[in-house]
Amino acid sequence: MKKLIAALALVTAIGATAPVIVMAHEGHKQAADSQTAEGAGVVKAIDKDAGTVTIQHGPIKALKWPAMTMKFKATTEAIASAKVGQKVHFVMKNDNGQPLVTAIHAM
């Protein structure tokens, strides 16, 4: 974790010459090369009132994220297409430094 923090500090310091998009999740940050990323996993929970979906996903190489279970903010459309227990492919975008799931498709 210390190496990750040191690496992120270095990337942030270089930020003026090489912009980096940062997405936060579960209390730590990962650098992203683009504004969107895709993943595959299983929907574990849906909270329509909170606008969130919990997905147990595999590694997301574009963000250098390992496999884990995460609660994501999601659009109304994405939530409407999800079902608990369903295997899905999902698309997320950077929304002010936070991942926002914009599409969920059954696999």
C-alpha positions in Angstrom: 0.0 0.0 0.0 2.9 2.4 0.8 4.3 1.7 -2.7 0.9 2.5 -4.2 0.7 5.8 -2.3 4.2 6.8 -3.3 3.5 5.9 -6.9 0.3 7.9 -6.9 2.1 10.9 -5.3 4.7 10.8 -8.1 2.0 10.6 -10.8 0.2 13.5 -9.1 3.4 15.6 -9.1 3.9 15.0 -12.8 0.2 15.8 -13.4 1.0 19.2 -14.9 2.7 17.7 -17.9 0.9 14.3 -18.1 -2.7 14.5 -17.1 -4.1 11.5 -15.3 -7.7 10.7 -14.6 -8.1 9.3 -11.1 -11.1 7.2 -10.0 -11.6 6.5 -6.3 -13.1 3.4 -4.8 -13.2 1.8 -1.4 -10.9 4.4 0.2 -8.0 4.3 -2.3 -7.3 5.6 -5.8 -6.2 4.1 -9.0 -5.0 5.9 -12.2 -7.0 5.4 -15.4 -5.9 5.9 -19.0 -9.3 6.9 -20.3 -12.6 8.3 -19.2 -14.4 4.9 -19.4 -13.7 1.3 -18.4 -15.5 -2.0 -18.7 -15.8 -5.0 -16.5 -17.6 -8.3 -16.0 -19.0 -9.8 -12.8 -22.1 -10.7 -10.8 -24.7 -8.3 -9.4 -24.8 -8.8 -5.6 -27.1 -6.0 -4.6 -29.2 -3.2 -6.0 -30.3 -0.1 -4.0 -32.6 1.9 -6.2 -33.2 4.6 -3.5 -29.4 5.2 -3.1 -28.7 4.8 -6.9 -26.2 2.0 -6.3 -25.4 -1.4 -7.6 -23.0 -3.8 -5.9 -21.0 -5.9 -8.3 -18.5 -8.7 -7.6 -16.2 -8.1 -10.6 -13.1 -9.7 -12.1 -9.9 -7.7 -12.6 -10.3 -4.5 -14.6 -7.0 -4.1 -16.4 -7.7 -0.6 -17.7 -7.8 0.6 -14.1 -5.3 -1.9 -12.7 -8.0 -3.0 -10.2 -7.9 -6.6 -8.9 -11.0 -8.7 -8.6 -13.2 -7.4 -5.8 -16.8 -6.6 -4.7 -17.7 -2.9 -5.0 -20.7 -0.7 -4.5 -20.9 1.6 -7.5 -23.1 4.7 -8.1 -25.1 3.9 -11.2 -27.5 5.6 -13.6 -31.2 4.9 -13.4 -31.0 3.1 -16.7 -28.2 0.9 -15.6 -29.9 0.0 -12.4 -33.2 -0.8 -14.2 -31.4 -3.4 -16.4 -29.7 -5.2 -13.5 -30.9 -8.2 -11.5 -29.4 -9.6 -8.3 -27.5 -12.8 -9.2 -27.1 -11.9 -12.8 -23.8 -12.3 -14.7 -23.1 -9.0 -16.3 -20.9 -6.9 -18.5 -20.8 -3.3 -17.3 -19.5 0.1 -18.5 -18.4 2.8 -16.1 -17.1 6.4 -16.6 -15.2 8.8 -14.4 -17.7 11.1 -12.8 -15.7 13.8 -10.9 -13.2 11.2 -9.7 -15.7 8.5 -8.9 -16.7 5.5 -11.0 -20.3 5.7 -12.3 -21.8 2.7 -14.0 -23.6 3.8 -17.1 -24.6 0.5 -18.7 -25.2 -3.1 -17.5 -25.8 -5.9 -19.9 -26.7 -9.5 -19.0 -24.1 -12.1 -20.2 
